[in-house]
Structures are given as structure tokens and as C-alpha cells.
């Protein structure tokens, strides 16, 4: 049945879906079955954890491995899986499976984030998304289980059943770009384990690249194997290029900045590995093998930049997206050279795309600024791990950008926050997950042509 237009708009449905998931998850995590023996989960911590899981962030006010029971950890896993793929994606997939059709409003809300335009079959796209997710997460879980069975680094006091659960949990969390871990020290215990680092990094990059790019790369590889080349779209090429530059550039800077600090006790090979891992995970994953709280101020600022950019469109991560940065850089480079329009990979970038990228960036920075102002105005300086306002500002900024970018990295102050501070960070995680997505859907709609145009007037800038 076609959409009547009388119901809530797609963006409103999306927000409502996430709110329902958070409320349900919070109640389940607050229940006595979700707490580990001898532990009790406060309601504000249950709300914070549910919001963090649904927004695939990974920030936590309590230790996931010791404070939650197996049931509680299962709830967190289901919530982050739900958040990674999207509430509307799940509901549309189920609707298509039952009736074979979905309303135009639902298709609009789900097709845009997945890159499924009006000319594509949404049902086949969603099935491809689910199969691709299942393949990556299953392969990652099997590889992690094998690595932790025959390799070093895994705690010796855990049996094979715990090892299997940890492998499944971390594989799903990595692909969904959520930094939740069942280990109290996150992945610091696997700092020198090459296999574990590589598996987690591949899962993070795959989930962060986006389903559209992964499907396109897969189809391209298939046709190449059949002997016919298939051109990769400008979107995928830009996502791959910007991601590669940020990963390599971030790793190099982390290596140089932290060589005499957090990287100092490590050997040369482990330093390079840890630098690359932290550069990858800063792109909205949230895992860490280094002590973030002990990093130098320049490194924290670098991580803030990486977290603000985030992953690629249609992926499981947050941030303003790699292609947004690519479009802005291409526009700036075109203006510097006196060109009239931005170009990338032999193609011109539409003006509407440039405006959309600028709006997403400006509004994202404005949202972070407003919440950060409220956060600094209400949170005591000692809760931020510093008695000086400058140090507190850097740590507060780091926490705020990590929340908005749905990253999950923290300097260690999350658990020390007041109830109001936790709620502010939770609100920022929620806005960071649904805000840019809803705004992207709204901006993607064709607007009516304005018949009456006002006279132009130049404004001096710069």
C-alpha cells in the first residue's frame, strides 16, 4: 500500500526507532539478569550503555566484562548489531521478507543510507547487506577464535566457551565499529599480537567503508575474474583514497608524537603496529591497544580530527564521513587554482553535493560546540581528570567528539562523570548517530524549484 503521507516522516520514524531500541535496551540492562553476580547496574549507567551500543559508540561508564552477566553482554551485542545496520534497515528487511514490498516513505529512509536509489531493487540490496555482514562477522569470529586458541595474548584462565564468545563479541563489535570489549583493558593485552590486530583492523575498515563500497568492490572483483573490467564509481574511489590517506597519515603522526611516550616501552615492530591500529580505530571504532589517557596533547588533538571525520557513508561508523572531507578538499583545491567547480577522478562534483558537505560539517561542529559548552559548564573539573581548565577542556573536547563521532575512545574520564555529564554525552552519542543520517536524508530530497528569486547582493568574506 503506498504511503499516505499522513504518518510520521521517514527521519522521524528513524529517530523513533532508535529511541525505542534504547529504551528497551536500557530496561533490559537495568534488570537483575543483566548484572554480574554481586554487581548492580544503576539506571543512568543502563541508559548510557544502551545509547552507546545502539549508536555503535563503545563509550562505557562501567566495565562490560566484569559488570554485566552473559545475558547483559548478549543484550549489548544485539543492540550494537541493531545500531550498526540501522533500525529502519531491520524493519524494512523484515517487511520485504513478509510482504515483498515497502512503502515509498520507508524506501526513502532506508534506500538513501544504503545507497539504493529509486532505480535499484531495495530488497536485493538489503539481502546483500545482511549476507555481507554475516560473512565478515563469521569469518572474523572464526579467525579470532583460532588466533586466541593457538596464539599468545588471550587470558589463560578462560575456557574454550568464553574464548568463542569473546571472538564473536569482538568480531561483531569491530565490524559494527563499536568499541565495546569484554576485556577490562580493552585490547591492550593483544598489543603485540599481529594476527589479532590485523583481524580487528580489517573488520573495522570493512565496516567503516560502507556497504555500497564493499558491494561495488566485490562486484568489480567478480567481473575482473571473469575477464571484464568494471569501473569503480567516484564515490568508492574517494572513500578508499581518503581512508587510506587518513590511516597512513594518522599512523605516521601517532608514531612520531608518541615515540617517547606510550610507544616508548615497545619494540620497533610493535610501535608501528600500535600506531596503525590506533589510527584505524580512531575512525569511529573505539578499540585501543595504547593508553589514551597517557597520550600527549598533540596526539589527542590528532585523534579528535580523525574522530570528527569518521567513517564512510552507508557504513557502520559515524563522523562527517570521509567523502564529505574529500568533497571539501576538492572544492578548496579548485578555488585555489581558480577553477569554477570541484573535480575528482576526472568528474565534476555537483554544486548541491558541495553545499550538502559544507552544511553537514558546519552543523556537526555547531552541535558539538553547543553540547560541549553545556558539558563544560556543568561538569566539575576534577571529573575531567584535570584540575587545570586547559587540560579539562582538551579532555572534554575529546570526550565530546568521540561521542558525536560514535567512536568510543576515552581518556579515562567517562566513568567519573556526574549523572548529568553522562546524560549529556549520551545525548551527543544519540545525535551523532541519528542526526547526520536524518539530515542526509532530508538534504537528499529534491526540493521544489523556487519560482520567485530575490535580487543578488554580494557579501565580503575572508
C-alpha atoms as one frame of an Amber mdcrd trajectory, in Angstrom:
protein
   0.000   0.000   0.000   1.504   3.357  -0.919   2.359   5.722   1.813  -0.491
   8.093   2.561   1.764  10.851   3.694  -0.244  11.236   6.890   2.178   9.289
   9.055   5.442  10.480  10.519   8.203  11.459   8.131  10.988   8.891   7.474
  13.515  10.805   9.571  11.045  10.886  12.460  10.499   7.142  12.118  14.227
   6.605  12.205  14.623   8.639  15.402  11.634   6.907  16.995  13.089   3.515
  16.117  16.389   4.318  17.808  14.611   5.724  20.873  12.529   2.569  21.236
  15.666   0.416  20.886  17.497   2.483  23.519  14.572   2.406  25.957  14.137
  -1.344  25.560  17.861  -1.966  25.890  18.124   0.252  28.967  15.339  -1.626
  30.740  16.933  -4.972  29.919  20.368  -3.824  31.087  18.835  -2.418  34.261
  17.212  -5.758  35.074  18.880  -8.019  37.671  19.578 -10.661  34.992  21.927
  -8.277  33.150  24.240  -7.623  36.113  27.107  -9.906  37.029  26.875 -11.690
  40.420  27.433  -9.194  43.224  27.045  -6.209  40.880  24.225  -3.717  40.419
  23.760  -1.526  37.353  22.472   1.990  38.047  19.689   3.197  35.773  21.759
   6.072  34.363  24.528   3.582  33.506  21.999   1.285  31.833  20.691   4.195
  29.734  24.236   5.301  28.886  25.317   1.783  27.866  22.185   1.200  25.785
  22.659   4.522  23.997  26.329   3.759  23.412  25.501   0.327  21.991  22.663
   1.456  19.708  24.779   4.362  18.457  27.692   1.881  17.999  29.975   4.128
  20.015  31.575   1.989  22.698  31.897   4.562  25.465  31.045   2.928  28.768
  30.658   4.082  32.343  31.079   0.518  33.667  33.324  -2.408  32.749  31.464
  -4.528  30.197  33.367  -7.713  31.009  33.000  -7.669  34.802  29.815  -5.686
  35.465  27.496  -7.436  33.022  26.408 -11.070  33.032  26.419 -13.172  29.845
  22.800 -12.072  29.353  23.768  -8.419  29.719  26.635  -8.821  27.250  24.247
 -10.523  24.812  21.873  -7.552  25.082  24.765  -5.184  24.342  25.788  -7.315
  21.345  22.248  -7.294  19.933  21.928  -3.543  20.475  25.185  -2.709  18.721
  24.283  -5.072  15.889  20.921  -3.346  15.605  22.564   0.064  15.658  25.221
  -0.933  13.146  22.785  -1.984  10.483  20.106   0.503  11.443  16.641   0.134
  12.893  14.988   1.081   9.610  17.134  -1.438   7.726  15.981  -4.236  10.016
  12.314  -3.265   9.844  12.365  -2.827   6.060  14.170  -6.111   5.552  11.549
  -7.931   7.639   8.749  -6.106   5.838  10.133  -7.049   2.429  10.587 -10.634
   3.582   6.947 -10.910   4.620   5.091  -8.855   2.040   7.693  -8.279  -0.656
   7.062  -4.549  -0.661   7.584  -1.444   1.443   6.054   1.991   1.387   7.755
   4.789  -0.511   8.495   6.605   2.756  10.265   3.580   4.211  12.174   3.021
   0.972  13.285   6.657   1.032  14.501   6.414   4.619  16.364   3.157   4.068
  17.462   3.415   0.463  19.421   6.639   0.883  21.661   5.469   3.749  22.359
   2.224   1.867  22.895   3.962  -1.444  19.926   2.161  -3.002  18.417   4.698
  -5.364  14.939   4.599  -6.811  16.161   2.606  -9.805  17.649  -0.177  -7.707
  15.963  -3.105  -6.045  15.961  -2.305  -2.358  15.181  -5.873  -1.354  18.232
  -7.334  -3.104  20.406  -4.557  -1.680  19.276  -5.319   1.863  19.811  -9.042
   1.403  23.293  -8.301   0.134  23.948  -6.117   3.193  22.892  -8.865   5.594
  24.851 -11.578   3.799  27.926  -9.360   3.635  27.661  -8.534   7.338  27.202
 -12.189   8.259  30.172 -13.227   6.116  32.560 -10.657   7.611  31.477 -11.221
  11.209  31.526 -15.025  10.920  34.945 -15.025   9.273  36.280 -12.585  11.871
  34.933 -14.678  14.751  36.471 -17.884  13.386  39.846 -16.230  12.798  39.857
 -14.635  16.259  38.905 -17.945  17.886  41.716 -19.733  16.064  44.191 -16.976
  16.890  43.277 -16.933  20.572  43.392 -20.731  20.719  46.832 -21.229  19.206
  48.359 -17.763  19.689  49.531 -15.631  22.583  47.791 -12.856  24.461  44.483
 -14.488  25.386  43.887 -14.803  29.148  44.834 -18.296  30.305  42.036 -18.508
  32.890  39.232 -18.549  30.275  37.896 -21.790  28.789  37.043 -22.505  25.143
  33.413 -21.405  25.574  34.485 -17.994  26.881  37.016 -17.801  24.054  34.297
 -18.479  21.467  32.002 -15.848  22.978  34.792 -13.263  23.126  35.630 -13.961
  19.476  32.004 -13.495  18.378  31.534 -10.388  20.502  34.700  -8.640  19.282
  34.146  -9.600  15.645  30.638  -8.103  15.647  31.776  -5.045  17.621  34.694
  -4.444  15.247  32.632  -4.716  12.044  29.921  -2.501  13.542  32.650  -0.032
  14.572  31.640  -0.211  18.239  34.476  -0.208  20.770  32.853  -2.486  23.348
  35.141  -5.167  24.730  34.687  -7.993  27.227  38.267  -7.409  28.418  38.818
  -4.889  31.218  41.847  -3.395  29.433  40.088  -3.407  26.048  42.641  -4.846
  23.569  45.778  -3.661  25.372  46.590  -7.289  26.195  46.939  -8.003  22.458
  49.251  -5.073  21.805  51.936  -7.254  20.234  49.661  -9.886  18.670  49.927
  -9.270  14.921  47.073 -11.592  13.941  44.572 -10.093  16.406  45.474  -6.553
  15.371  45.165  -7.308  11.654  41.831  -9.128  12.005  40.290  -6.321  14.052
  41.674  -3.643  11.705  40.303  -5.382   8.593  36.867  -5.677  10.220  36.923
  -2.011  11.265  37.937  -0.785   7.809  35.408  -3.056   6.069  32.538  -1.881
   8.257  33.640   1.738   8.037  33.967   1.777   4.252  30.261   1.270   3.828
  28.090  -1.383   2.314  27.868   0.367  -1.043  31.644   0.443  -1.482  32.060
  -3.145  -0.290  29.379  -4.424  -2.642  30.860  -2.445  -5.524  34.375  -3.716
  -4.804  33.007  -7.266  -4.621  31.186  -6.934  -7.928  34.278  -5.377  -9.506
  36.441  -8.276  -8.344  33.864 -10.741  -9.703  33.788  -9.160 -13.159  37.579
  -8.839 -13.166  37.858 -12.561 -12.504  35.501 -13.154 -15.437  37.890 -11.191
 -17.640  35.969  -7.922 -17.922  36.922  -4.747 -16.077  34.289  -2.698 -14.307
  34.822   0.939 -13.431  34.698   1.818  -9.739  32.463   4.803  -9.007  33.854
   8.151  -7.883  32.176   7.656  -4.508  34.033   4.418  -3.786  37.316   5.752
  -5.139  37.078   8.828  -2.925  36.129   6.750   0.128  39.100   4.449  -0.433
  41.523   7.302  -1.158  40.592   9.485   1.810  40.507   6.458   4.136  43.971
   5.376   3.026  45.407   8.876   3.455  43.911   9.258   6.924  45.041   5.811
   8.070  48.617   6.122   6.820  48.971   9.789   7.752  47.427   9.230  11.177
  49.685   6.249  11.882  52.792   8.208  10.899  51.900  11.147  13.142  50.976
   8.895  16.074  54.301   7.113  15.691  56.244  10.395  15.706  54.248  12.037
  18.513  54.072   9.027  20.850  57.512   7.550  20.215  58.790   8.906  23.513
  55.560   8.355  25.474  53.089   5.474  25.149  55.152   3.766  22.408  58.457
   4.000  24.283  58.302   0.583  26.065  57.520  -1.265  22.809  59.833  -2.721
  20.222  60.070  -1.124  16.797  57.679  -3.560  15.136  55.094  -3.237  17.908
  55.364   0.565  17.705  54.429   0.526  14.027  51.625  -1.972  14.651  50.185
   0.025  17.561  50.384   3.275  15.563  48.442   1.805  12.652  45.902   0.153
  14.947  45.205   3.391  16.811  44.923   5.323  13.555  42.390   2.820  12.215
  40.365   2.555  15.403  40.135   6.346  15.783  37.949   6.301  12.674  34.863
   5.502  14.838  35.780   2.011  16.113  36.889   2.849  19.666  39.186  -0.078
  20.449  42.590   0.732  21.879  45.893  -1.027  22.472  47.546   2.105  23.886
  46.679   4.135  26.987  44.719   7.047  25.510  44.794   8.978  28.788  48.598
   8.985  28.795  48.950  10.405  25.280  50.407  13.844  24.580  48.140  16.805
  23.858  49.102  16.968  20.133  48.189  13.281  19.753  44.830  13.806  21.417
  44.137  16.690  19.039  45.076  14.473  16.083  42.685  11.800  17.297  39.955
  14.434  17.659  40.394  15.329  13.975  40.285  11.667  12.914  37.216  11.029
  15.063  35.424  14.071  13.651  35.930  12.838  10.080  34.896   9.298  10.936
  33.982   6.531   8.508  32.464   6.494   5.028  28.788   6.896   4.040  26.475
   3.890   4.265  28.847   2.273   6.734  28.561   1.389  10.395  30.608   4.332
  11.674  29.837   7.958  12.414  31.503  11.333  11.878  31.047  13.724   8.999
  32.322  10.962   6.640  35.432  10.613   4.505  33.696  11.648   1.288  32.490
  14.853   2.950  36.103  15.746   3.715  37.097  14.733   0.197  34.482  16.985
  -1.387  35.504  19.944   0.789  39.198  19.436  -0.012  38.453  19.106  -3.727
  36.401  22.312  -3.605  39.132  24.205  -1.754  41.771  22.968  -4.220  39.596
  24.019  -7.166  39.131  27.509  -5.710  42.849  27.868  -5.043  43.559  27.070
  -8.686  40.806  29.421  -9.863  38.551  26.666 -11.148  34.813  27.171 -11.237
  33.832  23.744  -9.932  35.351  20.963  -7.850  36.640  17.906  -9.664  37.661
  14.441  -8.555  38.844  11.447 -10.585  38.035  13.125 -13.882  34.492  14.042
 -12.868  32.956  17.298 -11.668  31.301  17.452  -8.263  27.727  18.828  -8.368
  27.185  22.118  -6.550  24.427  20.518  -4.462  26.918  17.955  -3.154  29.351
  20.679  -2.144  26.604  22.575  -0.296  25.491  19.384   1.447  29.058  18.613
   2.563  29.514  22.133   3.912  26.184  22.039   5.771  26.930  18.657   7.361
  30.325  19.864   8.546  29.105  23.194   9.908  26.066  21.740  11.664  28.128
  18.896  13.140  30.678  21.343  14.534  27.871  23.537  15.876  26.195  20.599
  17.639  29.472  19.575  19.259  30.123  23.163  20.324  26.731  23.632  21.954
  26.834  20.359  23.894  30.488  20.894  24.819  29.615  24.308  26.249  26.882
  22.759  28.403  29.218  19.919  29.349  31.999  22.253  30.485  29.546  24.467
  32.317  28.055  21.665  34.391  30.846  19.140  34.881  33.377  19.726  37.697
  36.998  19.997  36.531  38.108  17.119  38.760  35.693  14.795  36.946  37.594
  15.502  33.741  40.823  14.198  35.237  42.466  17.597  35.466  42.477  20.482
  37.901  43.524  22.937  35.204  40.899  24.321  32.855  43.088  23.852  29.760
  43.614  20.157  30.399  39.967  19.768  31.274  38.928  21.480  28.052  41.064
  19.123  25.929  39.709  16.032  27.659  36.138  17.318  27.489  36.556  18.085
  23.781  37.997  14.627  23.216  35.051  13.012  25.004  32.501  15.126  23.130
  33.926  14.458  19.663  34.320  10.772  20.495  30.650  10.639  21.435  29.399
  12.588  18.409  31.607  10.611  16.019  30.333   7.386  17.656  33.946   6.376
  18.240  34.195   5.227  21.839  37.746   6.277  22.650  38.162   7.932  26.033
  40.940   9.464  28.093  39.539   7.593  31.083  37.053  10.120  32.433  33.777
   8.549  31.247  33.173   6.569  34.421  33.989   9.630  36.570  31.292  11.840
  35.065  28.306  13.024  37.046  24.809  11.805  36.183  24.186  14.999  34.193
  27.509  14.643  32.390  26.681  11.056  31.433  23.307  12.141  30.075  24.908
  14.942  28.027  27.404  12.525  26.500  24.587  10.027  25.885  22.581  12.738
  24.116  25.608  13.570  21.969  26.027   9.897  21.039  22.371   9.722  20.020
  22.575  12.936  17.996  25.815  11.759  16.406  24.149   8.562  15.259  20.762
   9.767  14.001  21.444  13.475  13.424  23.751  13.393  10.389  21.855  10.410
   8.975  18.492  12.149   9.230  19.991  15.369   7.927  21.493  13.489   4.999
  18.098  12.032   4.149  16.481  15.458   4.366  19.142  17.107   2.213  18.925
  14.339  -0.364  15.302  15.078  -1.127  14.713  17.088  -4.287  13.281  20.457
  -3.345  10.729  22.403  -5.283  12.151  24.981  -7.619  11.734  28.471  -6.259
   9.693  30.474  -8.759  10.359  33.882  -7.216  14.053  34.699  -6.791  15.405
  37.588  -4.798  17.939  40.037  -6.307  21.583  39.160  -5.662  23.792  41.141
  -3.328  27.471  40.449  -2.760  28.839  39.959   0.781  32.509  40.367   1.611
  34.025  37.312   3.299  37.528  36.483   4.491
